[in-house]
Amino acid sequence: MKILFLTHSFNCLTQRLFVELTQLGHDISIEFDINGAVTCEAVELFQPDLIIAPFLKRAIPETIWRKLPCFIVHPGIAGDRGPSALDWAIMKNQSEWGVTVLQANAEMDAGDIWATESFPLRYASKSSLYRHEVVEAATGAVLTAIKRFLSGSYRPTPLDYSHSDVHGRLHSPMRQIDRSIDWQQDNTHIVIRKIHAADGFPGVLDTLFGESYYLFDAHHEEKLTGEPGTIIAKRNNAICRATIDGAVWIGHLKRKNGTEQAFKLAATMVLKNHLDDVPEIPSAPFAVKLSETYRDIWFEQKNDVGYLHFVFYNGAMDTTQCERLRDAYLAATERKVRVIVLMGGSDFWCNGIHLNHIENATSPADESWCNINAMNNLVQTIITSDRQLTIAALQGNAGAGGVFLSLAADYIFTRASIILNPHYKSMGNLYGSEYWTYLLPRRVSSLNAKLLIQNRLPVGAMEARNIGLIDDCFNLNLEDFRKKIMSTAETLAARLDFPSLLQQKIHQRQSDEQQKPLQSYRDHELKHMQLNFYGFDPSYHVARYHFVHKSPHAWTPRYLAQHRRFSQTSINNTRLHHSYL
């Protein structure tokens, strides 16, 4: 079936559906929702059998939904209507929420229902809930809706508020007054819930040092206290603000500025001129007992296995974070462990260099250079470590340099639901580094290596396993995946032939080094990256600016809007070769 995705952006849900439906044999093309005329043109060009809207902010033109079935993916339970569905669910402390696939009609979110999926609403940020529960439920609901559509006999259910199963209601867009924090009245739980409900976008508007900022990235603090609303501590990227019954860490801020567009940055970076008298509370990544607080890097040891966690907001790692993670990894190698598991975070494993912090730098080119070299130092340290075997355990998605960071490990295991974007070119035709020219050909064929880098398309875990990019993937939730990784790591550490396995790793690295020194790969990559950062072509800097400032799309890239560039035959020929399937 030919399916056109109409979407505001190629976000995590759209990518997951693209991967799932492509694997099922459907022909997928994508058009960004720029305006009605562009949408109509896309439909005319592609002639789809079905339109799916995974992530829209505007209504589909009537001329389209009257002619073609259009499935809207709404992040709310049956009957829920309005643009702040997940925000209100978090703010109202709902115990259960869901996703509904409905057919577009004259009223927003009021069409006939094709499928619904529900899930428990855990205490987490909106962004985290969206990346996990919403994406999983939406994927299941869309697959069900398509199956019902293809049957030809299923009739969708009209929205009927008198029906006992319809619990959702029409709600208004959430305003900042609804999100406002009263630091003299709201306890820690309420403060965090309000920031959770606004995480990602739009943030909670608040005042610090007489200026207005949006708050993001909240974490509970178990021990620190102080005068409610005041900043009582700082740690790495975050500030700690006292509440009436404790404190909360805030990792990121965005300045409200009426004259120029602002973007999210580390809280300590935004407020650096105001924090001289605020005490720095050092993180303790190797603390035996972990209290509830903000930390972005920590280490746990169980028997002969060490687990190195690194949880960076949106998966981005700036220069300092790369250096701190490398230091932590080196310290982990000095522990009495046979296996080190690189856990990343639950929302993202890693997405490479930190474009927001680069954009904020006095010289973005210089900071880009520092950041990529810090990433390379981290990757090189993992590649050349010879005292342990390493496992990359991907709980969440990975992109760009983050994918190649995982390839530095000896073994790579992922959840079956994760999405990988092992390419750089969509960021202004970046060449990329992180030793990808060494790491990628070790795992996949030369043809697939070229296609992965050139195609700029997401790859699902199952496909990644089938072409050799990863070792295996498991269809497990987060908790069960962690248990599986613990079992796998401990089994590896306990193997009788462990010394032989470690020796094989050392010999392979020595052989590779003799064939071509690791430094040569780095030099080659950085020669290209230097041109990206400092050369005459400004594509990287332009693309980074638009990415960081979230500029509206002016067009859909041709590698997504394949109906604008290729015939169906050439579309099929550009996909990854599945000789390993």
N, C-alpha and C positions, 0 to 999 in steps of 0.2 A: 504494500500500500504506500502511496505517496503522501507524506505528512509534512506540512509546513509548520514550523515553529514560529510563532509571532511573539516576540519577547522584548522587554525593556533592555535586557543585557544578557550576556552569555554567563549567567551566574551558576552556582553549584547545582541547583536543581535542574536547570536547563541542560547542563553538561551531563548530569546523571541520566536524564531521560534520553538525551542524544545517544549515549553509549548503549543503554538498555534496548532502545528500539532499533538501533542499527544492528545490534547482535541478533535481533529477532528477524532481520531481513527486510525491514521497512526502509524505504528511501526517504531520507530526512534532509530537508533544506531549512535554512534559518533566515529570518528577516527581522531586523531590529525595528521596533515600533517608533518610527520617526514621524510620520504623518500619514493621514488617510490615503493620499494619492500614492505614496510609496508602497503602502500595504496592498492597495488594489493592483498596482503594477506587478508586485511579487506574485500575487495569486494568478494573474494573467499569464505570467511567464512559466510558473511551475505547474499550474493546473493540478493542485493537490486533491486527494480524495477526502482529506480531513485536515483541519487546522487545530493545533494545540497551542494554548497560551499559558506557558508555565509561570510567567512573571510579567504581568502587565500593570501599567499605571493609568491607562486610558481605555475607554470603551472601543471595541472593534466596530468599524464602520458598518452601518446597517446594510449597505449594498453587498457586503460580504456575508454576514451571518444569515441573511435571508436566502442566499444561494447555496452556501456550504455549511455543513455541520462544524461548529467551532466549540471546542472544549476549553473551558476556563478552569484553571487550577487555583482554587481559593484556599488559603491557609486557615480555614475555620470549619466548625461543625456545620451540619445541615441547618440551614436557616440563617446562619451568621452572614451578615452583609456589612460592607464598609471597608475602608482602606486600613484600619488599625486593628485588624482581627487579633493577631498574636499579642499586640501591645495590651489590649483590654483583657485578654485571657490571663496574662501574667499579673497585671495590676489588680484584677479581681480575685487572684489566687485560686484560679480554677484547678480542680484536681485532675481533670481530663480534658483533652482538646482533640482536634482532628483536622482532616483535609477533605474537601469536597470537590469533585469534578462535575461541573455543571455546564449546560449548553447555553451559549450566548443568546440573549434576546434583548428586548428594548429596555429592560431594567438591569442595572448593574447587580451581579451576584444573585439574581432572582430566577435564573433559568431552570429548566428541568434537570433533575439530578441523575447522573449516570453512575456515580460510585462515591462511596465515602469510606474513610479509614480513620480510626481513632487511636489515641495513645495517651498514656499517663503524662501529665505535665510536671516534669521534674523542676526543682528549684534551680534555675540556670538562666543565663542571659538569653535574650531573644535570638541573637546570632547563633548561639550554640544550639538552641532548640531547633532553629530553622535548618542548620546544617545536618542535624542528626534525625530527630523525630519527624520534622516536617518533610524532609527529603525522602525518608523511608516510606512514610505514609502516602505521600504524593506519588511516588513511584508505583507503589502497590495499587493505588486507586486509578492511576492512568492506565496501567496494564489491564486492570479489570474492565475499565470503560472501553478500551479498544477491543478487547475480546467480545464484550457485549455488542459493540457497534458492528464488528465483523460477522456476528451471528445472523444479523439481519432480522432477527425476531424479537430482540429485546426492546421494550418501550421504557424510556426514562421516566422517573417519578416526578410529577409536577410538585413544586414547592407549596406545601400546605401547612400553615402555622397551626392549624387545628389538630394536626396529626401528633400523636403522643411521642413519636420518635424525633420530632423537630424541636430542638431546644434552643437553637440560635435565634438571634434577633438582629434587626437593623440597628447599627450604632453609628454615632457621629465620629468624624476623625478626631483622634486624641490631640489635645492642645497642650502647650507648655504649662498652662495653669493647672491642668490635670496631673502633670508630672512633677510639679514643683515640690521641692524638699523643704520642710520646716525643721531646721536643725535643732530648734529648741523643743520640738514636740515629737518628731519621728524617731523611732528606735532604729537600731542597726538593721534589723530585718526589713523594715519598711524602706529605709534608704536604699539598701541594696536592690530590693524588688523594683523600686522606681527606676534605678539606673539600668537594671536588667531589662526592663520593659522598653527602654529606649536605646539599647545597645545596637551598634551598627549604624542605625539612623533613627531619630535625629539627635540623640543624646538628651540629657537633662540640662536645661538652662539654669545656671546658678551664678553667684557672684563671688569672686575671689580678689582681694586687694583692690576693691573698687571697680573691677572690670568684669565683663560678662563672658562666661565660658560655657560650653557644653561638656558635660561629664560622661565618660565612658569607662568600661573595664573595671568593675567594682569587685572587691574581695573582702571577706570578713577578717577582722583582726581580733584575736582571742584575748590578748593580754593588755595592750596599751589603752590608756584612758586620758581624758583631758577635757578642756572647756569645749562644749558642743559647737561644732562648726569650724573650729580652729585647726590649722595644720600642725600636727604634733610630731611628725617624723617624716623621713624620706628614705627610700631604698631603691637604688638603681633608677628605674624609670618612673616609679610611683611615689605619690604623696599619701600620707595617712591623716585622715580627718576624724576628729573625735565626734561621737554621737552621745545621746543622753544616757546610753547604757553600755558604751564601749567605743569602738572605732571601726572605720572602713578605709581600705586602701583604694585609691583611684589611679588607674594606670595611664589613662589618656585623656587629653583635653583638646577642644577645638575652640579657638577664640571667636567670639561673635564680633564681626567687623563689618561695618556697613560700607566701607570703601573698597576693600579688596577681599577676594575669596580666600577663606581660611580652610585648613584641613587638619586632620587629627595628627597629634604629635604626642610623644611621651610627656607626661605631666611635669616631670622635673625639667624637661627641656623648655616647655612653655613658660614655666614660672621661675626660671633659673635666677632672675634678678631679685626675687623675693625670698629665696630660701637659704640665705647665708646663715641665719641664726637657727635654722631648723636642724635638729640633730639627725645625723645619718645612722640608721639602724642596720648594721651589716647583715647581709643574708648569710645563712649557714647551710650551704648545700650538702654538707656531710654530717649534719646533726643526727644523732641517734634517734631522738624523739622529736617528731615533727609536730609543732603546734599549728593551729589554724591561723594562717597569716598569708601575706602575699609573698610568693616566691616564683621565679621564672626558671630556675635551675635547681635541681636537687637530686641526690643520689641515695639509693636504697640497696642494701645487700642482703641476700638470702642464700645461705650456704656458699657455694662457689660461684654465684652469679651476682653481678652488679647491674643495677638498672639506673640509667642516667636519663632523667626527665628534663626536657627543655620546652617550656610553654611560653611562646612568644605571641603577642597579640597579632592576629591575622597571619601568623606564620612567618612574619618578616624578621630578619636578623640584621641589626646594624653592626657597625664595626666593633663597638664595645661588647655587644652581645656575642659576636663570633669569638672574640678574644676570651671572654669569660667562659664560654662553653668549651673552648679548647683547653683552657686551664683546668676546668673541671674534669674533662676527659683524661688529661695527663695525670691528674691526681687519682682518678679511678684506676688507671693502669698500674699504679703503685700499690693498690690494694691486693689482698690475697684472694683474687678471683680468677677463674679460668675463662669466663665468658662475660662480656659487657654487652648489655642490650641498650640500644639507643631508642628510647621510647617516644621522643618528641612530645607532642601534646595530643589531647583527645580531639580537638577541633581541627587542628592542622598538624602535620608532621613538620614541614618546613616549606616555605615558598621563596627562599633565596634572599637576596640583598634587600635592604629596607628603603624602598623608593620614596616614602614620605620624608624620612630623615635626610635622604640625599637631596630632595627638592628644597628642604629648609636650609641646607648648608650655604655658607657664603660662596663657596665654589662647588656646585653640584658635580662638576667633572672630577675635582680632586677627591671629593667624598666618595664618589662612585669607585674611583681607583683604590682608595683605602679600604672600602667595604669589600670589593671583590678580592683583594689580596688577603684580607682577614678571613674570608670564606675559604680561599685556597689553602691558607695555612691550616685551617681546621680539617679540611678534606685530606690534605697531605699527611697530617698527623695520624688520622685514622687509617689511611692506606698503609702507612709504613710501620704501624705498631705491631710488635712481634711477640708480645707476652701473653696475649689473649686472642681468642676468636671473638668476632663481633657479629651482632645481629641488629639489623634495622627493623624495628617493629612499628609499622605504620598504622596507627589508630585512625588517623584522619588523612585528608587529601594532601598532596604534595605537588608543587609546581616549580618549573624552571630549575634554578640551582639547588633547590631542596630535593628534587628527584635525584640529582647526581651526587648530592651529599649522601643519600641513602645507598647509592651504588658503591660507595667507599667501603661499606661493611662487607663481611664475608658471606652473610646470608641476609635475605630480605623476605620478610613475611608481612602480609597486609590483611586487613579485613576485605571481604569480597566486595563491599559496597564503595570502596574508596576510588577516587578518580586521580589519575596522574596526568600532568601536563609537562612532558619531558622535552621542552623546547623553549627558545628564547625570542624567536623572530617577531612575535607579536608585540614586543616592546621595542619598537623602532628598529627592527632588523638587527638586534643585538647578536653578536657571534656566540657569546657565552663562554664560561670558563669552568671552574670547579673540576678540572681534569676530565671533562666529558669525552674528549677525544681519546683518552686512554680507557676510561671506565665503560663507556657504552659499547664499544666493539668487543669487549671481553664477554658480553652477555648476549648480544643479539647479532644477527647476520648484518653484513655491510649494507644490504639493501634496506632492511628494516631500520637500521641506525639512521640512514639517510632520510627515510620516510618519517621517522619519529621527529627528527629535527626540522624537516622542511614543511610537514603538513600542518603544524600548529593546531592540531586537534587533540581533544582529550582521549585518554586511553583508560579503559576499565581494568580492574584488577585481574579478571579472568583472561582477558586478552594479553595483558602484560605477562602473566604466568605462561601462557601458551607460546609466546615468542621468546621466552627466556629472560625477560627484563627483571622479573622477580622470581623467587624460588617457589612460593606457594601463597595462596590466599584462602581465608577461612570465612565461611558464611555465618558469622557470629556477631552478637552484640558486643558492646565495649567491654563489659565485665567478663564475659566468657572468652573474648579474644585475649584479654590480659592473662587469664588463667591458662589458656592454650600456650601463650608465649612463655609463661613461667615454666610450664611443663616441658616445652621444647628446649628451653635454655638449660634447665637442670639435667635433662637427658643428655644433651650435648656435653655439658661439663663433666658428667659422670662416665662418659664412654671410656672403655679400657684403652682404646686406640687414640685418645685425645692427644698425647704427645706426638704421635705420628701425624695427626691432622694439623697440628700447629707447625710441625716441621715442613709439611707439604706447603703450607701457606708461605713460610719463610723462603723456601726454595723457589716457589713460583714468583715471588716478588724479586728475588735475586736474578732469576732468569729474565724477567721482564725488564729489569734495570739494565742488564747487559745488552739486551736487544735494542732498547731505546730508553735513555734516562728519563725519569719522571719530570725532571726540570725542563726537558725539551718540549713535552706536552704543554707545560705551563707557559713557557716562553712563546710558543706558537699561538696559544689562545689569547694571551695578554697582548700580543702584537696587534691582533684584530680588535680586542677590546679597547686598546689605546686609541685606535682610530674612531671607534664608536663614541668614546668619551671626549676626545680632544680634536678629532678631525673636522673636515669641512662640512660633512653631512650631519645636520642637526637632528636627524630622525629620532634617535634615542631620547634626546632632551625634550623634543616636542611630544613624543608619545608618553614619556614619563609625566610631563606637565598635565596632559589631558587625563591620564590615569589617576594621578594624585588629586586633582581638582574635580574629578568626576564630571568632566565636560559631557554635555549631551552628544549622543552619536549623530554624526552628520551623514553617515552611510554605513552599510553593513559590509564588513570585510568579505572579499570574494571567496576566501577559503571557507566561510560559513554560508554565504548566500550563493550556493553553487548553481542555483537556477539562473544566476546572472552571468555565469562564465562558461559552464561546461554543459555538454550534452550528457544524458544519463549514462551513456557508454563510458565517456571519459571520467565521469564521477566515480564509477566503479573501479576504473583502472588506477585511480589515485589513492585508493584505500590501502591500508597495510596488507601485505601479502600474508595469507593465512596458511602457509605451507606447514606450520607447526601444529595447526588445529587438529 
